[in-house]
Amino acid sequence: MRVIRFFRVRISQINPFDFSQTKHFEISCITWNRKPDLSVFLYFYKFTSAGDWFTFSHQKSVPRITPEERSS
């Protein structure tokens, strides 16, 4: 909710799939015994407009895991 309040938008204005990214970030932080932090979230994601919706997209400068690294 802090992310949504920070950008001064309503939940209904955010793409539902992108809203799940905020929850995924929160769960990941809890898994790593870290407190979810807005500045860390903004390191990984940027807030953009996508037509009538708002969306969170990955920052280009942040390295991402490749599909080969995801497999076990």
C-alpha positions as CSV (number, residue, x, y, z in Angstrom):
1,M,0.0,0.0,0.0
2,R,3.0,2.3,0.6
3,V,3.9,2.0,-3.1
4,I,0.4,3.0,-4.2
5,R,0.2,5.9,-1.7
6,F,3.7,7.1,-2.9
7,F,2.5,7.4,-6.5
8,R,-0.9,8.8,-5.4
9,V,-3.0,6.4,-7.4
10,R,-5.9,4.1,-6.6
11,I,-5.7,0.3,-6.7
12,S,-8.2,0.3,-9.5
13,Q,-5.8,2.3,-11.7
14,I,-3.1,-0.3,-11.5
15,N,-3.0,-3.3,-13.9
16,P,-3.9,-6.3,-11.7
17,F,-1.0,-8.3,-12.9
18,D,1.4,-5.5,-12.0
19,F,-0.2,-5.1,-8.6
20,S,0.8,-8.7,-7.9
21,Q,4.5,-7.6,-8.4
22,T,4.2,-5.4,-5.3
23,K,3.0,-8.4,-3.4
24,H,5.7,-10.6,-4.8
25,F,8.3,-8.1,-3.8
26,E,6.9,-8.0,-0.3
27,I,6.8,-11.8,0.1
28,S,10.4,-12.0,-1.3
29,C,11.6,-9.5,1.4
30,I,9.9,-11.4,4.1
31,T,11.4,-14.6,2.9
32,W,14.9,-13.0,3.2
33,N,14.0,-11.6,6.6
34,R,14.1,-8.1,5.3
35,K,11.5,-5.3,5.8
36,P,10.0,-4.3,2.5
37,D,11.4,-0.9,1.5
38,L,10.0,1.5,-1.0
39,S,13.5,2.7,-2.1
40,V,14.5,-0.9,-2.8
41,F,11.3,-1.6,-4.7
42,L,12.0,1.5,-6.9
43,Y,15.5,0.2,-7.6
44,F,14.0,-2.8,-9.3
45,Y,10.8,-1.3,-10.8
46,K,9.7,1.9,-12.4
47,F,6.2,3.3,-12.5
48,T,4.8,4.0,-16.0
49,S,1.6,4.8,-17.7
50,A,0.1,2.2,-20.0
51,G,-3.0,3.7,-21.6
52,D,-5.7,3.9,-19.0
53,W,-3.7,1.8,-16.6
54,F,-0.5,2.3,-14.6
55,T,2.1,-0.4,-14.5
56,F,5.4,-1.4,-12.9
57,S,8.1,-2.3,-15.3
58,H,11.6,-3.6,-14.6
59,Q,14.4,-1.1,-14.5
60,K,16.7,-1.6,-17.5
61,S,19.9,-1.1,-15.5
62,V,19.2,-4.0,-13.1
63,P,20.5,-7.4,-14.1
64,R,17.8,-10.0,-14.4
65,I,17.9,-13.8,-14.0
66,T,17.9,-15.6,-17.3
67,P,15.7,-18.7,-17.9
68,E,18.8,-20.9,-17.8
69,E,19.5,-19.7,-14.3
70,R,16.0,-20.5,-13.1
71,S,16.1,-24.1,-14.0
72,S,17.3,-26.6,-11.4
